[in-house]
C-alpha cells in the first residue's frame, strides 16, 4: 500500500535521506524509528508528495508522486508535528474545509464529520476555535482531519508525543481499529514502548539510511537485545561509535 | 485549476482573516477613524489658532525715524501696540530684531534708516516667516501699511489737483480662474493618490502576511499541502482573499477620505471646496484595481518567503516604502503622466488618479495606464505563483530564492502562465520601445522595428527559452483543402465586414478623432511606394502578429484545456496591444475570429492570409481614389457577409485528424518538479 523505493533527498552537499526502501501493506502498522535528525520527517514528506525526492520512487495505493501526486494525496491521511490546525476555525469547520478540498459531497461530508466527531470524542469542543483547545484536544481534532476522506493509508508522525496517558492510549486504540479495518499505517515515534506495542514491523533509520528493518522480534534478535529500546540503542550506538 | 477548490480556499481564508481582530482593525477601523480624526483635529487646531490670532493685538517695535502718522495708522488699522524705540536703533538691526521675535517680545519690527527723508520714506517690515504668530502679524501690518500708503498717495494727488489714478498707469488686479471646486480638486489631487496607494498597501499588508508567513509559522500551510490541492489553486484562493479584503478596505476608506476632504476643504480659508462625484470615484477605484492587483501579488510573493510573521514584517517593509515613494509623486509639481511615466508601475496610477481629480484624464490615458498596470500585475501574480510552487519556500527551507529562480525549473513547452507572462513582457517592451523608436525613426521604422523586434523575434526566442517545438507551437502546417477554401472565403469577405464594424464604432464619441489621427499617422506612408507600404502595413504584421498572438499566446493558453479561454484570452491580449478603447474593441473582435480559425484549421497560415488581406485592403482603400466608395456598396457588403458566413461554416472542424496528445491536465505535485 505504501512503498518507498531507493528514496534519496539531497540539499546541496547535505544528504537528508539516502536509498531508503521499505513497504507498508494493507492492515499493517510499520514503525519508522530513529533519533532526531535521522531523516524521518524528510522521508515522510517525500511519501506524502509534499517533497520531491532527488532520486527514488514513492507509491501509495499504486499512485506515484511524479505524475499522480493528486491521487496519492487522496489515498493518504497525513499527520506530523508540522501539520497544525487553523487557530481561528473550529474543529468542525476544519473538518468541513478539508472534506471539501477532498471533494466529498456535502451530504456525505456532514455525516462523515459527525461520525468523526463522535469517534474521536470531539463533541464537547467541536465548535470552539482550535486556538483555545488543549494539546490533547488539538491532536484528536487533527487526527480526525487526517481521517476525513477515509484514506486507505495513513502516515502519522509522533501522534502521541506530549499527550497525557489517557489521550495517548485512546489514540493508540484508534490506530489499532484502523489497522483492523485494513488501513496501512506508517508510524513514526520516539515512544519505543508504543512502537513495540503497536507495530507489526519496524524500520530503523539513522543519518538518512536504513540500518535495519523487520519484525520487532527479528530486529531485536539481530541486535542481540531483549527489547526494542535496547536494540535501537545498540544499532544507533554502533553507528555513532563508527 | 478547479474553481470550486479555489473558492473553498478563498472563503476559508476570508473567514479566518476576518476573525483576526488585528487585521480587521488595521485594514478597516484604523484608516476609517484616522482620517476624520486627523483632519478634524488639524482643522480644529487651525480654527482655534486663527481665532486666537484675530483676537490678539500685534506687538510692533519701531526703530529709526518711522513717521508718526505711519505708526498711528498701524496702531489703529492693524490693532497694534507700538513699542516705540525710534530714538534707539540697534547697531545690528537684524540680529536684534530676530532676538526680539524669538523671545516673543514683539511680532514685527518696523525700521526706517536714520536720516531718511524726502517724498518716499523707506519702511522695512521685519518678521520671522517660520514663526506662525510673527508671520500672521506681518501680513496684518503689511496690509495696514499698504492701505496707509494708498491714503497718503490719494492725499498728495488731491493736493496736486490730480486724480489718484494718474499715479497708477496700470490698474493691475490678480484674479484666480479656478473656482472653489477646482481649488478643492487641486488640493485633493495632491493628497488623495498618495493616500490611496498607501491605503491599498496597508490594507493588504497584514492579511497577506497572515496568510503566508503566518500560516507557515503556525504550521497550517503544510497541513494544506497534504490535501489534494494544486499550488496554483492555493495561491489563487489566498490571492483572491487578500485582494477582496484590500479592495473592500480601499472602497470604504475612499469614501471616508472623500468625505473628510470635503469637510476639510470646506473649512479652508482659501474657499476651496471638494466633492467627489460618483463617476470620478468610480474611475479612481477602477484605476486603483490594477495597482491593488500588483501590490497584493508582491505582498504575497515576498510574504511567503519569510519563515515567521516577524520576519515577514521586515521583508514586506520595502514594498510599503516603494508604494509610498510612488504615491509621493502626486506632491511633486513637475510630475506628469506622459508616455514614459505611464509605463512605470504604481507611479502611473498616482499620476492618473491626480489627472482624474483635476479633470485632465482622457479615455486613452486611462486605457494605457490600465493596460500597463495590468501587464505589471500579471508579472506580479506569476511571480507569486512561482514562489508558491517552490518547496523550499513552502517548507521554510534555507535560501528559498535560489529555488525560485533556479533555471532548472523551466519546463518543456508553454503554459497559460508563461504565455501571459510573455504578453506582459511584450506589452512593456512595446510601450518603451515604441517611444524610443518613434522619436528617432518615424512611423516606417516604428512598424519595422516593432513587428520584427517586439513581436516576431521575441516570440521565437520565447519558444526556444521554454523549449517549445516551433512546428507544434506555431502550428506550422498546411491546412486541409477545405481549410484553404474557408480561408479564401474569410479573407475575401472578412476585410469588408471589418470595415463595416469599424464604421459602426466610429459613431461613438471620440472614435472619429482617433480614426483621423490613425489615418494621418499611416498617411505618412504616402511617401513610400505601394509595394513597400504593403510589406510594412500588411505582410509584416500578418506574419509577426500571428506568430505572437495566434502562435505563442494561443499555444500557451491552449494548455488550460479550455478552447474558450484560449480564444478569448488571446483575443483580449491582442486587443490590449491596440491601446485606444475603440481599436481595442475592434482588435478584440478580429482576434476572436483569428484565434478560432487557428484552432479550427490547426494551422497558423489561414490567420496570416486573412490578416494580410485585411490590412492590404486598408492600404489599397487609402491609396486608390474612389475604391472605397465602390467597394462599400450594399451589394459588395452582402457578398462579403455571405463569403464570411460560408467561410466560417467550412472552417469549422476543417483541421486534419491527428493523434491528440493528452492535455497537461494531470495533477501536479506541490513539490517543485525535478
Interface residues (C-beta under 8 A of the other chain):
Chain A: X11 X45 X48 X49 X50 X51 X52 X54 X65 X66 X67 X68 X69 X70 X71 X73 X74 X76 X78 X80 X81 X82 X83 X84 X85 X86 X87 X88 X89 X93 X97 X98 X100 X101 X102 X103 X129 X145
Chain B: X4 X5 X8 X9 X12 X15 X16 X19 X20 X218 X219 X220 X222 X223 X224 X225 X226 X227 X228 X229 X230 X391 X395 X397 X398 X666 X667 X668 X669 X670 X671 X672 X673 X674
